[in-house]
């Protein structure tokens, strides 16, 4: 498996879990959840306002033609209705639909097995984008993992978030270099710090009316 981008201690911990669980099911056909393509997460970037949800699904470019549903057929066997629903509008032309399905199945495996070891690690990996296509995969292929997706949807990744929702948030890391800052509309710093609490928990309070929340080395945030 290609190494995931290092994002402080929590990223390392989540990666360790992902590596161990992915190794358990890294082979097989596209119909039994075999290993799919894995991608390094994109670096933290500015997040538009307000809550955008986690695990956004990458889609083929508007200019890139996709296979019509009538051509979504595997070389051998057949796709289930659930498989076809996941594949609809997601398979670029000249690509094997089974390969696209396989990636979704692998994402489901990684979510499930990571959550079995550490739910916070699974939630953080979905928020940070370390599990490709997690939202669509969970919604359409493994709805039993919806609790992980629900928790991830309430959070946001490390980086800069515009117009953050007021509340207290917990970082999914215990890294000493996790820092955060809340700024007002004029750029004035309203609050900042590592905010380490009990058992090394990093918490940040975002007041109402904050214009920007910026963090570094904190991996991902969820409501405290």
Residue frames as a rotation matrix with the C-alpha (Angstrom) as fourth column:
UNK 1
0.579 0.815 0.000 0.00
0.815 -0.579 0.000 0.00
0.000 0.000 -1.000 0.00
UNK 2
-0.070 -0.611 0.789 1.32
0.493 -0.709 -0.505 3.42
0.867 0.353 0.351 -0.87
UNK 3
-0.612 -0.207 -0.764 2.28
0.790 -0.203 -0.578 5.46
-0.036 -0.957 0.288 2.20
UNK 4
0.532 0.823 0.199 -0.26
0.788 -0.568 0.238 8.01
0.308 0.030 -0.951 3.36
UNK 5
0.041 -0.482 0.875 0.75
0.075 -0.872 -0.484 11.60
0.996 0.085 0.000 3.87
UNK 6
-0.478 -0.298 -0.826 2.15
0.802 0.237 -0.549 12.14
0.359 -0.925 0.126 7.39
UNK 7
0.035 0.534 0.845 -0.18
-0.102 -0.839 0.534 14.25
0.994 -0.105 0.025 9.49
UNK 8
-0.184 -0.247 0.951 1.28
-0.913 -0.315 -0.259 14.22
0.363 -0.916 -0.168 13.01
UNK 9
-0.836 -0.289 0.466 0.82
-0.496 0.761 -0.418 11.47
-0.233 -0.581 -0.780 15.55
UNK 10
0.022 0.923 0.383 -2.83
-0.394 0.360 -0.846 10.73
-0.919 -0.132 0.372 14.80
UNK 11
0.550 0.132 -0.825 -2.12
-0.835 0.079 -0.544 10.32
-0.007 0.988 0.154 11.11
UNK 12
-0.488 -0.815 -0.314 0.67
-0.772 0.570 -0.281 7.88
0.408 0.105 -0.907 11.92
UNK 13
-0.705 0.279 0.653 -1.58
-0.371 0.639 -0.674 5.94
-0.605 -0.717 -0.347 14.28
UNK 14
0.394 0.913 -0.104 -4.42
-0.536 0.136 -0.833 5.80
-0.746 0.385 0.543 11.78
UNK 15
0.270 -0.381 -0.884 -2.01
-0.917 0.177 -0.356 4.71
0.293 0.907 -0.302 9.05
UNK 16
-0.772 -0.598 0.214 -0.68
-0.635 0.718 -0.286 1.91
0.017 -0.357 -0.934 11.23
UNK 17
-0.276 0.765 0.582 -4.21
-0.237 0.532 -0.813 0.61
-0.931 -0.362 0.034 11.71
UNK 18
0.597 0.530 -0.602 -5.01
-0.672 -0.080 -0.736 0.98
-0.439 0.844 0.309 8.02
UNK 19
-0.186 -0.764 -0.618 -1.86
-0.929 0.342 -0.143 -0.87
0.320 0.548 -0.773 7.03
UNK 20
-0.848 -0.197 0.492 -2.55
-0.421 0.814 -0.400 -3.74
-0.322 -0.547 -0.773 9.39
UNK 21
-0.039 0.917 0.396 -6.18
-0.139 0.388 -0.911 -4.16
-0.989 -0.091 0.113 8.39
UNK 22
0.498 0.205 -0.842 -5.62
-0.826 -0.181 -0.533 -3.70
-0.262 0.962 0.079 4.65
UNK 23
-0.537 -0.797 -0.276 -3.03
-0.838 0.541 0.067 -6.46
0.095 0.267 -0.959 4.70
UNK 24
-0.571 0.375 0.731 -5.76
-0.220 0.787 -0.576 -8.83
-0.791 -0.490 -0.367 5.88
UNK 25
0.290 0.778 0.557 -7.81
0.466 0.394 -0.793 -8.47
-0.836 0.490 -0.248 2.70
UNK 26
-0.014 -0.413 -0.911 -5.59
-0.507 -0.782 0.362 -7.22
-0.862 0.467 -0.199 -0.07
UNK 27
-0.934 -0.284 -0.219 -6.42
-0.325 0.417 0.849 -9.82
-0.150 0.864 -0.481 -2.71
UNK 28
-0.364 0.831 0.420 -9.48
0.446 0.551 -0.705 -11.08
-0.817 -0.069 -0.572 -4.51
UNK 29
-0.517 0.261 0.815 -11.82
0.825 -0.102 0.556 -10.30
0.228 0.960 -0.163 -7.38
UNK 30
-0.881 0.224 0.416 -13.90
-0.198 -0.974 0.107 -7.19
0.429 0.012 0.903 -7.86
UNK 31
0.064 0.991 -0.115 -16.91
-0.292 0.129 0.948 -9.06
0.954 -0.027 0.298 -6.54
UNK 32
0.511 0.123 -0.851 -15.49
0.672 0.561 0.484 -10.09
0.537 -0.819 0.204 -3.16
UNK 33
0.999 -0.035 0.006 -14.00
-0.031 -0.804 0.594 -6.78
-0.016 -0.594 -0.805 -2.06
UNK 34
0.403 -0.914 0.052 -10.42
0.914 0.401 -0.057 -7.28
0.031 0.070 0.997 -3.25
UNK 35
-0.127 -0.567 -0.814 -7.76
0.581 -0.707 0.402 -4.60
-0.804 -0.422 0.420 -3.03
UNK 36
0.754 0.386 0.531 -8.29
0.656 -0.468 -0.592 -1.47
0.020 0.795 -0.606 -5.08
UNK 37
-0.048 -0.771 0.634 -6.15
0.555 -0.549 -0.625 1.49
0.831 0.322 0.454 -6.00
UNK 38
0.495 0.116 -0.861 -5.00
0.842 -0.307 0.443 3.50
-0.213 -0.945 -0.250 -3.02
UNK 39
0.312 -0.283 0.907 -4.10
0.477 -0.779 -0.408 7.16
0.821 0.560 -0.108 -3.04
UNK 40
-0.637 -0.536 -0.555 -2.13
0.765 -0.352 -0.539 9.52
0.093 -0.767 0.634 -0.85
UNK 41
0.374 0.841 -0.391 -4.33
0.867 -0.467 -0.175 12.20
-0.330 -0.274 -0.903 0.73
UNK 42
0.247 -0.230 0.941 -4.22
0.529 -0.782 -0.330 15.71
0.812 0.579 -0.072 -0.64
UNK 43
-0.779 -0.569 -0.265 -2.57
0.541 -0.396 -0.742 18.28
0.317 -0.721 0.616 1.61
UNK 44
-0.118 0.749 -0.652 -4.80
0.842 -0.273 -0.466 20.28
-0.527 -0.604 -0.598 3.94
UNK 45
-0.741 -0.058 0.669 -6.51
0.519 -0.682 0.516 23.11
0.426 0.729 0.535 2.11
UNK 46
-0.876 0.473 0.095 -8.98
-0.463 -0.768 -0.443 25.89
-0.137 -0.432 0.891 2.74
UNK 47
-0.724 0.687 0.063 -12.43
0.686 0.726 -0.048 24.49
-0.079 0.009 -0.997 3.51
UNK 48
-0.670 0.511 0.538 -15.44
-0.051 -0.755 0.654 26.46
0.741 0.411 0.532 2.23
UNK 49
-0.881 0.415 0.226 -18.22
-0.302 -0.126 -0.945 27.46
-0.364 -0.901 0.237 4.61
UNK 50
0.241 -0.126 0.962 -20.21
-0.970 -0.012 0.242 26.15
-0.019 -0.992 -0.125 6.29
UNK 51
-0.103 -0.324 0.940 -20.03
-0.420 0.871 0.254 22.41
-0.902 -0.368 -0.226 7.19
UNK 52
-0.099 -0.021 -0.995 -19.13
-0.995 0.000 0.099 20.60
-0.002 1.000 -0.020 4.00
UNK 53
0.877 0.401 0.263 -19.19
-0.418 0.908 0.008 16.98
-0.236 -0.117 0.965 5.19
UNK 54
-0.030 -0.957 0.289 -16.45
-0.662 0.236 0.711 14.41
-0.749 -0.170 -0.641 5.05
UNK 55
-0.445 -0.262 0.856 -15.19
0.226 0.892 0.391 11.93
-0.867 0.367 -0.338 2.52
UNK 56
0.245 0.564 -0.788 -16.33
-0.624 -0.530 -0.574 13.92
-0.742 0.633 0.222 -0.50
UNK 57
0.379 0.010 0.925 -16.73
0.419 0.890 -0.181 11.70
-0.825 0.456 0.333 -3.53
UNK 58
-0.550 -0.570 -0.610 -14.45
-0.349 -0.507 0.788 12.43
-0.759 0.646 0.080 -6.49
UNK 59
0.517 0.770 0.374 -16.40
0.151 0.348 -0.925 12.35
-0.842 0.535 0.064 -9.76
UNK 60
-0.139 -0.534 0.834 -15.30
0.953 0.157 0.259 12.11
-0.269 0.831 0.487 -13.37
UNK 61
-0.805 -0.214 -0.553 -14.67
0.099 -0.968 0.230 15.50
-0.585 0.131 0.801 -14.93
UNK 62
0.205 0.943 -0.260 -17.65
-0.131 -0.237 -0.963 17.13
-0.970 0.232 0.075 -16.60
UNK 63
0.264 -0.189 -0.946 -15.67
-0.943 -0.258 -0.211 16.93
-0.204 0.947 -0.247 -19.86
UNK 64
-0.798 -0.603 0.026 -14.75
-0.593 0.791 0.151 13.29
-0.111 0.105 -0.988 -19.35
UNK 65
0.033 0.869 -0.493 -17.30
-0.810 0.313 0.496 10.90
0.586 0.383 0.714 -20.88
UNK 66
-0.534 -0.117 0.837 -18.51
-0.704 0.611 -0.363 8.06
-0.469 -0.783 -0.409 -18.70
UNK 67
-0.970 0.196 -0.145 -19.91
0.091 0.842 0.532 4.68
0.227 0.503 -0.834 -19.53
UNK 68
-0.212 0.959 0.189 -23.70
-0.810 -0.281 0.515 4.61
0.547 -0.044 0.836 -19.81
UNK 69
-0.113 0.222 0.968 -25.47
-0.858 0.469 -0.208 2.36
-0.500 -0.855 0.138 -17.33
UNK 70
0.844 0.522 -0.120 -26.31
-0.501 0.689 -0.524 -0.09
-0.191 0.502 0.843 -20.14
UNK 71
0.501 -0.742 -0.445 -22.59
-0.222 0.387 -0.895 -0.83
0.837 0.547 0.029 -20.55
UNK 72
-0.070 -0.501 0.863 -21.82
-0.985 -0.101 -0.139 -1.37
0.157 -0.859 -0.486 -16.89
UNK 73
0.936 0.332 -0.114 -21.10
-0.324 0.942 0.088 -5.07
0.136 -0.045 0.990 -17.20
UNK 74
0.237 -0.886 0.399 -18.15
-0.639 0.167 0.751 -7.11
-0.732 -0.433 -0.527 -15.91
UNK 75
-0.437 -0.485 -0.757 -16.07
-0.887 0.371 0.274 -9.37
0.148 0.792 -0.593 -18.12
UNK 76
-0.645 0.280 -0.711 -17.53
0.186 0.960 0.210 -12.36
0.741 0.003 -0.671 -16.28
UNK 77
-0.591 0.482 -0.647 -20.52
0.791 0.190 -0.581 -12.71
-0.157 -0.855 -0.494 -13.99
UNK 78
0.072 0.680 0.730 -22.82
0.567 -0.630 0.531 -9.79
0.820 0.375 -0.431 -13.26
UNK 79
-0.893 -0.305 0.331 -23.14
-0.038 -0.682 -0.731 -6.76
0.448 -0.665 0.597 -11.02
UNK 80
-0.390 0.781 -0.488 -25.77
0.911 0.251 -0.327 -6.58
-0.133 -0.573 -0.809 -8.31
UNK 81
0.506 0.655 0.561 -28.25
0.675 -0.706 0.215 -3.69
0.537 0.270 -0.799 -8.21
UNK 82
0.846 -0.249 -0.472 -26.21
0.278 -0.548 0.788 -2.19
-0.456 -0.798 -0.394 -5.38
UNK 83
-0.171 -0.969 0.176 -23.02
0.651 0.023 0.759 -2.41
-0.739 0.245 0.627 -7.42
UNK 84
-0.225 0.144 0.964 -24.67
0.927 -0.274 0.257 -0.79
0.301 0.951 -0.072 -10.45
UNK 85
0.832 0.553 0.039 -26.01
0.502 -0.782 0.370 2.05
0.235 -0.288 -0.928 -8.35
UNK 86
0.493 -0.742 -0.455 -22.51
0.275 -0.363 0.890 2.76
-0.825 -0.564 0.025 -7.06
UNK 87
-0.415 -0.755 0.508 -21.02
0.682 0.111 0.723 2.59
-0.602 0.646 0.469 -10.56
UNK 88
0.406 0.679 0.611 -23.65
0.914 -0.295 -0.279 4.74
-0.009 0.672 -0.741 -12.27
UNK 89
0.924 -0.016 0.381 -22.00
0.098 -0.955 -0.278 7.87
0.368 0.295 -0.882 -13.63
UNK 90
0.733 -0.653 0.190 -18.67
-0.437 -0.238 0.868 6.97
-0.521 -0.719 -0.460 -12.02
UNK 91
0.251 -0.640 0.726 -16.86
0.473 0.736 0.485 4.88
-0.845 0.222 0.487 -14.64
UNK 92
0.026 -0.303 -0.953 -14.83
-0.671 -0.712 0.208 6.78
-0.741 0.634 -0.221 -17.26
UNK 93
0.933 0.235 -0.271 -14.87
-0.357 0.523 -0.774 5.36
-0.040 0.819 0.572 -20.75
UNK 94
0.348 -0.805 -0.480 -12.04
-0.308 0.386 -0.870 2.93
0.886 0.450 -0.114 -21.49
UNK 95
-0.604 -0.500 0.621 -11.97
-0.764 0.143 -0.629 1.86
0.226 -0.854 -0.468 -17.83
UNK 96
-0.574 0.353 -0.738 -13.08
0.224 0.935 0.273 -1.50
0.787 -0.008 -0.616 -16.51
UNK 97
0.246 0.745 0.620 -16.14
-0.529 -0.433 0.730 -1.02
0.812 -0.508 0.288 -14.26
UNK 98
0.728 0.007 -0.686 -14.87
0.424 0.782 0.458 -3.86
0.539 -0.623 0.566 -12.09
UNK 99
-0.348 -0.931 -0.109 -11.78
0.738 -0.201 -0.644 -1.83
0.578 -0.305 0.757 -11.22
UNK 100
-0.489 0.265 0.831 -13.91
-0.380 -0.922 0.071 1.11
0.785 -0.281 0.551 -10.07
UNK 101
0.639 0.768 -0.047 -16.10
-0.351 0.345 0.870 -1.19
0.684 -0.540 0.490 -8.00
UNK 102
0.363 -0.589 -0.722 -13.04
0.691 0.690 -0.216 -2.84
0.625 -0.421 0.657 -6.53
UNK 103
-0.664 -0.604 0.442 -11.77
0.208 -0.716 -0.666 0.51
0.718 -0.350 0.601 -5.24
UNK 104
-0.053 0.745 0.665 -15.10
-0.725 -0.487 0.487 1.13
0.687 -0.456 0.566 -3.50
UNK 105
0.778 0.339 -0.529 -15.13
0.015 0.832 0.555 -2.34
0.628 -0.440 0.642 -1.98
UNK 106
-0.102 -0.910 -0.402 -11.58
0.722 0.210 -0.659 -1.88
0.684 -0.358 0.636 -0.71
UNK 107
-0.600 -0.043 0.799 -12.58
-0.311 -0.907 -0.283 1.44
0.737 -0.418 0.531 0.88
UNK 108
0.498 0.847 0.185 -15.42
-0.592 0.177 0.786 -0.35
0.633 -0.501 0.590 2.67
UNK 109
0.575 -0.357 -0.737 -13.00
0.517 0.856 -0.012 -2.98
0.635 -0.374 0.676 3.95
UNK 110
-0.493 -0.861 0.126 -10.60
0.478 -0.388 -0.788 -0.37
0.727 -0.328 0.603 5.24
UNK 111
-0.270 0.492 0.828 -13.33
-0.650 -0.728 0.220 1.57
0.711 -0.478 0.516 7.03
UNK 112
0.720 0.671 -0.179 -14.79
-0.359 0.580 0.731 -1.55
0.594 -0.462 0.659 8.64
UNK 113
0.471 -0.592 -0.654 -11.51
0.668 0.724 -0.175 -3.07
0.576 -0.354 0.736 9.75
UNK 114
-0.598 -0.663 0.450 -10.05
0.218 -0.675 -0.705 0.21
0.771 -0.323 0.548 10.96
UNK 115
-0.025 0.695 0.718 -13.21
-0.723 -0.509 0.468 0.97
0.691 -0.507 0.515 12.94
UNK 116
0.765 0.290 -0.575 -13.05
0.081 0.842 0.533 -2.49
0.639 -0.454 0.621 14.52
UNK 117
-0.068 -0.877 -0.475 -9.62
0.858 0.192 -0.477 -1.58
0.510 -0.440 0.739 15.91
UNK 118
-0.628 -0.193 -0.754 -10.18
0.572 -0.771 -0.279 2.12
-0.527 -0.607 0.595 16.60
UNK 119
0.328 0.859 0.394 -13.32
0.925 -0.208 -0.317 4.02
-0.190 0.468 -0.863 15.61
UNK 120
0.627 -0.135 -0.767 -11.60
0.024 -0.981 0.193 7.40
-0.778 -0.139 -0.612 16.06
UNK 121
-0.499 -0.867 -0.001 -8.90
-0.053 0.029 0.998 6.32
-0.865 0.498 -0.060 13.60
UNK 122
-0.441 0.426 0.790 -11.56
0.872 0.412 0.265 5.37
-0.213 0.805 -0.553 11.05
UNK 123
0.660 0.718 -0.219 -13.44
0.670 -0.695 -0.261 8.63
-0.339 0.026 -0.940 11.54
UNK 124
0.310 -0.635 -0.707 -10.23
-0.172 -0.769 0.615 10.65
-0.935 -0.069 -0.348 11.23
UNK 125
-0.669 -0.597 0.443 -9.17
0.268 0.362 0.893 8.77
-0.693 0.716 -0.082 8.09
UNK 126
0.004 0.760 0.650 -12.52
0.996 0.054 -0.070 9.47
-0.088 0.648 -0.757 6.43
UNK 127
0.784 0.279 -0.555 -12.41
0.330 -0.944 -0.008 13.16
-0.526 -0.177 -0.832 7.38
UNK 128
0.087 -0.881 -0.465 -8.81
-0.278 -0.470 0.838 13.56
-0.957 0.057 -0.286 6.22
UNK 129
0.669 0.234 -0.706 -9.48
-0.730 0.025 -0.683 11.80
-0.142 0.972 0.188 2.92
UNK 130
-0.393 -0.896 0.207 -7.07
-0.849 0.440 0.291 8.95
-0.352 -0.061 -0.934 3.66
UNK 131
-0.492 0.341 0.801 -9.68
0.343 0.921 -0.182 6.41
-0.800 0.186 -0.570 2.54
UNK 132
-0.972 0.014 -0.233 -10.60
-0.207 -0.519 0.829 7.13
-0.110 0.855 0.508 -1.08
UNK 133
-0.551 0.810 -0.202 -14.22
-0.376 -0.025 0.926 7.67
0.745 0.586 0.318 -2.05
UNK 134
-0.983 0.055 -0.177 -15.34
0.178 0.542 -0.821 6.84
0.051 -0.839 -0.542 1.49
UNK 135
-0.589 0.804 -0.078 -18.66
-0.543 -0.466 -0.699 8.68
-0.599 -0.369 0.711 1.46
UNK 136
0.056 0.620 -0.783 -20.04
-0.979 0.187 0.078 7.04
0.195 0.762 0.617 -1.69
UNK 137
-0.566 -0.343 -0.750 -18.59
-0.285 0.935 -0.212 3.66
0.774 0.094 -0.626 -0.76
UNK 138
-0.977 0.214 -0.001 -20.22
0.062 0.281 -0.958 3.66
-0.205 -0.936 -0.287 2.68
UNK 139
-0.394 0.886 -0.246 -23.52
-0.705 -0.463 -0.537 5.07
-0.590 -0.039 0.807 1.46
UNK 140
0.290 0.558 -0.778 -23.94
-0.955 0.228 -0.192 2.68
0.071 0.798 0.599 -1.47
UNK 141
0.024 -0.376 -0.926 -21.80
-0.405 0.844 -0.353 -0.38
0.914 0.383 -0.132 -0.74
UNK 142
-0.465 -0.229 -0.855 -21.47
0.596 0.634 -0.493 -0.78
0.655 -0.739 -0.158 3.04
UNK 143
0.063 0.593 0.803 -24.26
-0.243 -0.771 0.589 1.14
0.968 -0.232 0.096 4.81
UNK 144
0.693 0.129 -0.709 -23.47
0.577 0.490 0.653 -0.79
0.432 -0.862 0.266 8.00
UNK 145
-0.313 -0.884 -0.347 -20.58
0.949 -0.274 -0.158 1.68
0.044 -0.379 0.924 8.39
UNK 146
0.214 0.491 0.845 -22.90
0.468 -0.810 0.352 4.72
0.857 0.320 -0.403 8.41
UNK 147
0.887 0.083 -0.455 -22.07
0.455 -0.339 0.824 5.48
-0.086 -0.937 -0.338 12.09
UNK 148
-0.110 -0.985 -0.132 -18.47
0.809 -0.166 0.564 6.16
-0.577 -0.044 0.815 11.04
UNK 149
-0.479 -0.025 0.877 -19.64
0.747 -0.536 0.392 8.38
0.461 0.844 0.276 8.18
UNK 150
0.609 0.774 0.175 -22.09
0.521 -0.556 0.647 10.23
0.598 -0.303 -0.742 10.43
UNK 151
0.633 -0.456 -0.626 -19.33
0.564 -0.283 0.776 10.99
-0.531 -0.844 0.078 12.91
UNK 152
-0.438 -0.853 0.286 -17.01
0.808 -0.233 0.542 12.09
-0.395 0.468 0.790 10.10
UNK 153
-0.057 0.509 0.859 -19.67
0.780 -0.514 0.357 14.34
0.623 0.691 -0.367 8.56
UNK 154
0.887 0.412 -0.210 -19.75
0.440 -0.616 0.653 16.35
0.140 -0.672 -0.728 11.80
UNK 155
0.367 -0.843 -0.394 -16.00
0.465 -0.201 0.862 16.97
-0.806 -0.500 0.318 11.65
UNK 156
0.983 -0.155 -0.094 -13.50
-0.163 -0.528 -0.833 18.69
0.080 0.835 -0.545 9.38
UNK 157
0.576 -0.813 -0.079 -9.85
0.758 0.568 -0.319 18.20
0.304 0.124 0.944 8.41
UNK 158
0.064 -0.722 -0.689 -6.70
0.671 -0.480 0.565 20.01
-0.739 -0.499 0.454 9.47
UNK 159
-0.489 -0.292 0.822 -6.11
0.833 -0.436 0.340 23.27
0.259 0.851 0.457 7.65
UNK 160
-0.964 0.174 -0.200 -8.14
-0.110 -0.949 -0.296 26.47
-0.241 -0.263 0.934 7.31
UNK 161
-0.414 0.902 0.122 -11.93
0.906 0.394 0.158 26.56
0.095 0.176 -0.980 7.66
UNK 162
-0.884 0.160 0.439 -13.94
-0.069 -0.974 0.215 29.64
0.462 0.160 0.872 6.80
UNK 163
-0.221 0.863 0.453 -16.93
-0.836 -0.407 0.367 30.67
0.502 -0.298 0.812 8.91
UNK 164
-0.799 -0.146 -0.584 -16.64
0.061 0.945 -0.320 27.73
0.599 -0.291 -0.746 11.32
UNK 165
0.317 0.945 -0.085 -19.65
0.069 0.067 0.995 26.65
0.946 -0.321 -0.044 13.30
UNK 166
-0.076 -0.311 0.947 -19.48
-0.863 -0.455 -0.219 27.75
0.499 -0.835 -0.234 16.94
UNK 167
0.916 0.383 -0.121 -18.73
-0.256 0.788 0.560 25.01
0.310 -0.482 0.819 19.45
UNK 168
0.222 -0.846 0.484 -16.00
-0.822 0.104 0.560 23.01
-0.524 -0.522 -0.673 21.12
UNK 169
0.787 -0.015 -0.616 -14.00
-0.472 0.628 -0.618 20.61
0.397 0.778 0.487 18.99
UNK 170
0.546 -0.599 0.586 -11.61
-0.313 0.502 0.806 17.77
-0.777 -0.623 0.086 19.74
UNK 171
0.155 -0.589 -0.793 -8.59
-0.983 -0.014 -0.182 16.98
0.096 0.808 -0.581 17.59
UNK 172
0.985 0.166 0.041 -8.08
-0.167 0.986 0.028 13.35
-0.036 -0.034 0.999 16.65
UNK 173
0.271 -0.954 -0.130 -4.44
0.215 0.192 -0.958 13.52
0.938 0.232 0.257 17.68
UNK 174
0.903 -0.130 -0.409 -2.29
0.389 -0.154 0.908 13.74
-0.180 -0.980 -0.088 20.78
UNK 175
0.186 -0.887 0.424 0.65
0.872 -0.050 -0.488 15.25
0.454 0.460 0.763 18.89
UNK 176
0.018 -0.280 -0.960 2.54
0.797 -0.576 0.183 17.95
-0.604 -0.768 0.213 20.74
UNK 177
-0.883 -0.447 -0.146 2.82
0.262 -0.726 0.636 20.06
-0.390 0.523 0.758 17.58
UNK 178
-0.191 0.898 0.397 -0.96
0.915 0.016 0.404 20.35
0.357 0.441 -0.824 17.09
UNK 179
-0.799 -0.053 -0.599 -1.78
0.323 -0.878 -0.353 24.07
-0.507 -0.476 0.719 17.17
UNK 180
-0.109 0.834 0.540 -4.91
0.970 -0.028 0.240 26.03
0.215 0.550 -0.807 16.32
UNK 181
-0.903 -0.134 -0.407 -6.11
0.226 -0.956 -0.186 29.62
-0.364 -0.260 0.894 15.99
UNK 182
0.084 0.962 0.258 -9.53
0.984 -0.039 -0.175 31.29
-0.158 0.269 -0.950 15.75
UNK 183
-0.897 -0.435 -0.082 -9.69
0.404 -0.880 0.249 34.65
-0.180 0.190 0.965 13.97
UNK 184
0.008 0.905 -0.426 -12.39
0.362 -0.400 -0.842 37.30
-0.932 -0.147 -0.331 13.70
UNK 185
0.737 0.407 0.540 -13.54
0.628 -0.115 -0.770 39.11
-0.251 0.906 -0.340 10.57
UNK 186
0.906 -0.422 -0.037 -10.75
-0.416 -0.869 -0.268 41.68
0.081 0.258 -0.963 10.86
UNK 187
0.330 -0.804 -0.494 -8.08
-0.037 0.512 -0.858 39.04
0.943 0.302 0.139 11.31
UNK 188
-0.063 -0.326 0.943 -7.90
-0.928 -0.330 -0.176 39.56
0.368 -0.886 -0.282 15.07
UNK 189
-0.597 -0.213 -0.773 -6.95
-0.006 0.965 -0.262 36.39
0.802 -0.152 -0.578 16.93
UNK 190
0.265 0.817 0.512 -9.84
-0.693 -0.208 0.691 35.44
0.671 -0.537 0.511 19.20
UNK 191
0.691 -0.096 0.716 -8.34
-0.533 0.601 0.595 32.26
-0.488 -0.793 0.364 20.66
UNK 192
0.412 -0.602 -0.685 -5.37
-0.602 0.384 -0.700 30.00
0.684 0.700 -0.204 20.07
UNK 193
-0.010 -0.571 0.821 -3.20
-0.968 0.210 0.134 27.32
-0.249 -0.794 -0.555 21.52
UNK 194
-0.810 -0.222 -0.542 -2.56
-0.349 0.926 0.141 23.60
0.471 0.304 -0.828 21.70
UNK 195
-0.015 0.914 0.406 -5.43
-0.939 -0.152 0.307 23.38
0.342 -0.377 0.861 24.21
UNK 196
-0.523 -0.246 -0.816 -4.27
-0.118 0.969 -0.217 20.09
0.844 -0.017 -0.536 25.67
UNK 197
0.220 0.687 0.693 -6.75
-0.892 -0.146 0.428 18.63
0.395 -0.712 0.580 28.13
UNK 198
0.341 -0.021 0.940 -7.21
-0.685 0.679 0.264 15.35
-0.644 -0.734 0.217 29.99
UNK 199
0.348 -0.291 0.891 -5.13
0.311 0.933 0.182 12.45
-0.884 0.214 0.415 28.69
UNK 200
-0.650 -0.760 -0.006 -3.48
0.286 -0.251 0.925 14.67
-0.704 0.600 0.381 26.09
UNK 201
0.116 0.774 0.622 -6.76
0.964 0.063 -0.258 15.57
-0.239 0.630 -0.739 24.37
UNK 202
-0.920 -0.379 -0.104 -6.50
0.327 -0.885 0.332 18.70
-0.218 0.271 0.938 22.25
UNK 203
0.080 0.995 0.055 -9.64
0.963 -0.062 -0.264 20.84
-0.259 0.074 -0.963 22.35
UNK 204
-0.947 -0.290 0.138 -10.49
0.318 -0.906 0.280 24.16
0.043 0.309 0.950 20.75
UNK 205
-0.083 0.944 -0.319 -13.46
0.715 -0.167 -0.679 26.42
-0.694 -0.285 -0.662 21.42
UNK 206
-0.785 -0.083 0.614 -14.83
0.561 -0.519 0.645 28.34
0.265 0.851 0.454 18.46
UNK 207
-0.593 0.587 -0.550 -16.94
0.219 -0.540 -0.812 31.35
-0.775 -0.602 0.192 19.49
UNK 208
0.370 0.809 0.457 -19.99
0.784 -0.008 -0.620 32.50
-0.498 0.588 -0.637 17.55
UNK 209
0.953 0.107 -0.283 -19.18
-0.045 -0.874 -0.484 34.83
-0.299 0.474 -0.828 14.69
UNK 210
0.041 -0.995 0.091 -15.65
-0.035 0.089 0.995 33.53
-0.999 -0.044 -0.031 14.12
UNK 211
0.561 0.129 -0.818 -14.42
-0.751 -0.337 -0.568 34.14
-0.349 0.933 -0.092 10.58
UNK 212
0.375 -0.540 -0.754 -11.72
-0.545 0.529 -0.650 31.52
0.750 0.655 -0.096 10.36
UNK 213
0.753 -0.238 0.613 -10.39
-0.433 0.523 0.734 28.48
-0.496 -0.818 0.291 12.19
UNK 214
0.480 -0.686 -0.547 -6.86
-0.604 0.194 -0.773 27.39
0.636 0.702 -0.321 11.31
UNK 215
0.739 -0.278 0.614 -4.99
-0.420 0.523 0.742 24.38
-0.527 -0.806 0.269 12.63
UNK 216
0.292 -0.724 -0.625 -1.73
-0.767 0.213 -0.605 22.60
0.571 0.656 -0.493 11.91
UNK 217
-0.708 -0.665 -0.238 -0.58
-0.447 0.682 -0.578 19.11
0.547 -0.303 -0.781 12.89
UNK 218
-0.531 0.586 0.612 -4.03
-0.717 0.073 -0.693 18.22
-0.451 -0.807 0.381 14.26
UNK 219
-0.960 0.035 0.279 -5.11
0.160 0.883 0.442 15.69
-0.230 0.469 -0.853 11.57
UNK 220
-0.448 0.878 0.169 -8.89
0.273 -0.046 0.961 16.10
0.851 0.477 -0.219 11.96
UNK 221
-0.931 0.203 0.302 -11.48
-0.364 -0.500 -0.786 17.66
-0.008 -0.842 0.539 14.27
UNK 222
-0.378 0.880 -0.288 -14.81
0.500 0.456 0.736 16.40
0.779 0.134 -0.612 15.62
UNK 223
0.243 0.527 0.814 -17.30
-0.471 -0.670 0.574 17.97
0.848 -0.523 0.086 18.03
UNK 224
-0.798 -0.601 0.052 -16.16
-0.297 0.316 -0.901 17.45
0.525 -0.734 -0.431 21.63
